[in-house]
Amino acid sequence: MKRGVARPPALRDPWWLALPLILVALAFAALFLLLPLVAVFGYAFEKGWDVFVTAIGDPDAREAIRLTVQVAAISVPANLVFGIAAAWLVTRFEFRGKGLLVSLIDLPFAVSPVIAGLVYVLLFGLHGWLGEWLAERDIHVIFALPGIVLATVFVTFPIVARELIPLMQAQGDEEEQAARTLGASGFTMFWRVTLPKIGWGLLYGVILCNARAMGEFGAVSVVSGHIRGLTNTMPLHVEILYNEYQSTAAFAVAALLALLALVTLVLKHAIGWRIARTTSDESSTEARP
């Protein structure tokens, strides 16, 4: 059905069925999403703007913000490269073990982040499989930046790939085949043909990946050691402040995280709308004689 065309009366849901469903959905959204969000900002600013700024400007809070941004700046590009490579491999080639590869990509969705953190401790911890070898060379993974990055990459690496795989499957490879027939190299074909087609979907996946990386708690909590001012990301810093009964400071940092989430939501909605519009325009163009 084309956009802007009203649904026939026979296809419309009866009001007595649609109205209760809408009210239930709105009630759940208000209770479990809107109300907690309002509470976070309310508690963050209950003692005034100066207290909020002081909590955000605390040296430990600044270090937590810096570390969170640093981890995201490393893990998101890594996932970007992996996501493009995995999506290209899955959608453009046939090989044995393809189903296994797809299942492995989805593995972090099925494994608890805490379990993932424990696995890294067993591998790289002082008493782990590689711990003694790393200690002899003064290489620190657990309770240091590398361990936090590894844990964050693990929990986020399916996101970009899972956004691109269905998109590239739906688009097909006819244009790539035409470019190859005309003598385009592999890099030129990717840069001039494939990337413009998946650009908005790629950006959509990167935004979701960044949001997940900055808000990760479970896996990072296990491998960080909770060292104040050194290995605490923003979610871990919120937990420490709250456990120390510094609730206003905890909610101030949590409000900053919530603000980042809201910005991510707006960008996600805008890009989703842009993808839908682009897909609709392409469909309309192909439908013309």
N, C-alpha and C positions, 0 to 999 in steps of 0.2 A: 504494500500500500504506500502511495506517494505521500511525501510530507505535505501537510496543509489540507489533506483530504479528510473530511469527517468520517468517522466510522458509521456504518449503517446501523439503524436502531436495533436490529436483530443481533448485532455483535457487541452491543454495549452491555456491561454488567448492570444488573438491577441495583438501584440506589440502596435498597435495604441490605444488600450484600456488600457493596463497595464501601459504604459509610462506616460500618463497624470495623472493617479491616483497616481503613485509613486511620480511624481513631486509635486503634490498638497499636499500629505502627508508630504514630506520632507520640503516644504515651510512652512506649518503650524507648524511643529516641530521646525524649525529654528526660526520662528517669535515669537512663544508663549512659547517656552521652552529654546532653546539655547541662543537666544539673551538676554533675561532677566538674565539668569545665568551669561553670560559674563559681562553684565553691573554691576551686583552685585559685582563680583570680581574686575572689573575695578575701580569702585568707592571706594571699600575698600582699594585698594593699590595705589590710585592716588597720595597720599602724602607720599608714601614710607612705607617700612617695619616697621620702628620705630614707626610711628604714628599708624599703625595697632596693633602692640604689646602693645602700650600704651593704646589704646582703649579696647583691650581684658583684659588687666591687671588692669583696673580701678576697685576699690573696689565694686562698684555697679554692674559692669558687672560680676565680679567673683561671687558675691552673686546670680545673675540671673542664671549663669551657674550651680552653686551648687544646687539651688532650682530646676532647670529643671531636673538635673540628679536625685535628690532625689525623685521628683514626679514620674519620669519614673521608678525608682527602686522599688517604692511601687505599682504603678498601673499595671505595666506589669506582675509581678508574680501573682497579684490578678486576672488579666484577663486570665493568663495561667491556673490557677486552675479552674476558671469558664468555660473557653472554653473547657477544657477536660471533665469536668463533664457534661456540656450541650450537647456536641457532643456524649458522651457515652449514655446519657439518650435518646436523639432523635433517634439515629441510632440503639440502641440495645433493646429498650423497646417500647411496644405499650400501650397507656393509653389515657384516655379521656383528652381533652384539649391540645393534642400534637401540633395541628395546631396553637392554641393560643400562646403556648410557643415559637414556631418558630417565630411568628409574633412579640412577645415581644422582642425577641433577635434582630430582625431587626429594632426595634423602633428608636434607635439613628441614623440610617441612614436616617430616615424620619423627625426627629425633629431637628430644628435649634439648634446649640450649645448655642446660646444666650438665647433661650427659656429654655434650660436645666439649664443654670446658674441662670436665674430668678426664676425657680422653687426651686432651692436650697436656694436662698435668702428668698423666701416666707416661706420655711420650717424652716431654721436655723438662719435667720437674727434676729436682735434685736427686730423687730416688727413682726416676723413671728410666725407660730404656736408653735414652740418649743423654740423660742428665749428667752422668759422670764425664762423658766425652765433652759435653758443652762446658762443664765446670772447669775442666783442665785447660780449656782455651779461653776462659773468661767471657763466655758468650751467655748472655742472660735472655731467656725467652719468657719463662713464667715469672710473674710479678714484674713485668717490664712491658715496654711498648710492643715488641714483636708478638708476644702472647696475646695481647689485647687485639692487635690487628688480625692475627690468625683466627681468633674466635669470632671476630666480627665478620671477616670474609666468609667463614663457614656458614654462618646463619643467614647471610644475605646473598650468596652467589647464585641461587636459583632465580632471583627476582627478575633480573634483566633478561636472562635466557627465556624464562617463562612468558615474558611479554612479547618477545620477538618471534618465538617458534610458531605460534598460531597465526601471527600476522604474516610471516613469510610463507607459510603453507597456503594461506588464502590467496596471496598475491601470485603464487606460481613463479616459474623461472623462464617464461617465454621471452621477456625482454633481455635477460642475461644471455639466453641462447642466441638471440638476434645480434647482440653486441659481440659475442664470441665469433659468430659467422662473419661479421664485418672486420674481424682481425683485432679486436680490443684485447689488451692484456688483462690478466686477472685483477691487478690492482686498479686499472682504469675502469674495468667493468664494475668492480665494487664501489669505487669512488663516484663514478658518474651515473650508474644505473641503480645499484642496490641501495646505497646509503640514502639518496634522496627519497626513496620509497618507504624506508623504515625509519626516517628521521624522527617523526613525531612519536612513534611507538618507542623508539630508543630513548628519547627524552623522558617519556612517561615512566619507563622502567628505571631510569637513573634517579628520578625524583623519589620514587617509592623506595629504591635501594638506599638512598641517602637518609630518608626518614627512618628506616629500619636500623641503619647503622648508628645513627645518633641516639636512638632510643633503646638500644640493646642493653639488657640488664643481666640475664641469667648466665650466659657463657662468660661474659666479661667479669662478672662478680667472682667466678671461680678462679680465673687465671690472673686477676689483677692484684690480689693480696690486700686491697683496700688501704693502700698507703696514701695517707692524706697529702695532697699537694704534689703527688708523683704519679700514681696509677689510678686515681679516682676519676671516672668520667662523670658527666652530669647526673645520670640516674643513680650512680653509686653515691655521689655527694649528697643527693636528696635523701637517700636512705640514712646516711650517717647523721646528717643534721636532724632528721626526724627522731632517730633513736636517742639523740642527745637532748631531746625536748626543745630544740630550736625550731619550733614549728613555723614561725613566720619566715625565717631564712630558708627553710626547706620548701615552703610553698612559693617563695620568690623564685628560686631556681626552677621549681616545677612549672611555674607560670611561663618562664622563658622557654622551656621545652614545649609547653602547650602552644605557645605563640608560634614556634617553629612548625609544629604540627598543623596549625591552622593555615600558615602560609603554604605548606606542602599540599594541604587539601585544596586550596584555591588554585594552585598551579596544576594539580592533578585534574581538577574539574575543567579548567580552561583547555588543557591539552587533550583531554578526552573529548571535549566538544569539537576541538579542531580536527581530531582524527575522524570523528563521525562525519563532520562536514566534508572533509577531503574524500572519504570513502563514498559518500553520497554523490559528490560531484563527479567522481570517476565513474560510478555506476550510471549516472545520467548521460555522461559522454559516450560510454560504450553502448548505451541503449539507442542512441541516435542512428538513423540510417546513414 
